[in-house]
Amino acid sequence: MILEAISKNFFLYLSNNKVLDRFAKRFGTSFGADKIVGGETFSQAIPIIKQLNHDGLQVTVDHLGEFVTSEAEAKDRANECVDTIRLIDKHQLGSEVSLKLTSLGLDISQDLVMENMERILTEAESKGITVTIDMEDSSRCGSTLEIYKALKEKHKNLGTVIQSYLYRSDEDLDDLNSYNPYLRLVKGAYKESGKVAFVEKEMVDSNLKRLIKKNLENGHYTAVASHDDAMIEYTKQLEDELKLSRNQFEFQMLYGMRNETQKQLVKEGYTVRVYLPYGEDWYGYFMRRLAERPANIAFAIKGIFSK
């Protein structure tokens, strides 16, 4: 457990290293990231999405972006999202879109974020595509949820994420109840202080179960985003206990992980959505996945020595 904690902290530290981020862009996804990232462009991801759809899986795509610091770059990210939405519609892909507000200028200006989101959501609405605002670290949680609520008053095709390791999440769920939210419920992947987040795995798991049950009891669409067999079984138990329609929830998993479990759940008649990231800024995402699960390091080692 101690070694695992050290490994997790190490990779989370690396995920925020801007020098390594620039280095990674020069070498592409050859470090094993191609096993969990759909490519550096959306065009590269399209054949992957088609295959996943063929296998009965739904998808949500995320154009990865870290360290956006200029208005021009934020607008370029918004343009990429709009182009992606159009290509999803053109190719009739079974895919939604996920995005991070920092990639659209959250750290620059709220007005800039709102302008970019309005463009994206208007395009997505016209194509019948849902957009989910990903959650980032705790310092941005409050502003992200305020923006979500403001946008949700105008746009129905909008979801967001609640992380069970944050103390505030139960109250956030209550606060969002009146907005009929589409929520992706996750454990959380950022390094957080014990002042704002549970540090014990048992508490994080327990809170995630509480959030899943509450959101389902409230009658809101719930995406259970976990590779944890215990969490999947718990959701199945809730299906029976609460007499849920399978149209009220889905399972979500990361591309390249638990592939057989994904296919098995589809065979059982459940909706399963694969989170498929793409883009040149894959480094931070890749490091956080290595931090989450030490076994993922094997992807990196295989990638380095098989080229």
C-alpha positions, 0 to 999 in steps of 0.5 A: 500500500505504501509503494502504491501511494508513492507511485500514485503521488509520483505520477500525479506530480508528473502530470502537472510538469509542463516541461515533460508535457512539451517533451511528450508532444515531440514524441507523440503517443509512442510511450504506450499512450496509444493503448488508452488514447484514440490518436492525436486527431479526431480523424484518427479516432473515427475508425476506433469509434466505429469499431466500438459502436459495432461492438455495441458500445457507446462513446464520449470523446474528449479533445485533451487539453492542458495548460491553456493560457491564451484566449486564442488557444481557448477559441481554437479548442472551441473550434475543435469541439464544434468541428468534432460535433459536425464530424460525429453527425456526418459519420453518424457515430454513436458518440457524445462529447466531453470537455474541460472548461480550462481548455476553453479559458476557465483560468482566463475569463468566465465570459470567454468560457461562456462564449465558447460553451454557447457556440459548442452547445448550440451546435451540439443541440442542432445535431442532437448530441450531448456534451458533458463538462468534465470535472477538474481539481477541487480549486475549480469545482465550484466555478465549474458547477456554477457555469454548468447551472447557468448553461443548463437553464438554456441547454438540455443537452448538457451533463457534468461530473461529480467526484466522490472523493470530495467532501462537498459532493453530497451537497453539490448533488442536492444543489443540482437536483432541481436542474434535472442533471445528467451526471457522471459519478466518479471517484476522482483522479486528481491529487487533493488535500485531506482538507477537501477530500477523503484520503481513505479508499473505503470512504471514497467508495462508500461516498460513491455508492451514496451518490449513485443511489441518491441520484437514481432515487432523485430520478436523474440519468446517472452514468456510473463511471468505474472499473470497480467490479464491486461498484458495478454489482452495487449498481445492478443491485440498485436496479432491482431494489429501486425497480429502475429502467435501464434507460435511467443509467449507464456504465462508463469506462475508459478506452483500453481498460476492462475491455472484456467487462465492457463487452460482457455488460453489453451482452447483459443488455446494459448501456456502456459508454467508452471515454475516448480521449484524443489530441496532442495534449495527451500527457497529463491524462496519461500520467493520471491514468498511470497514477490511478492503477499501477498495472497501467504502467505496463502499457507505457513499458510495452509502448517504449520497447515495442517501437 
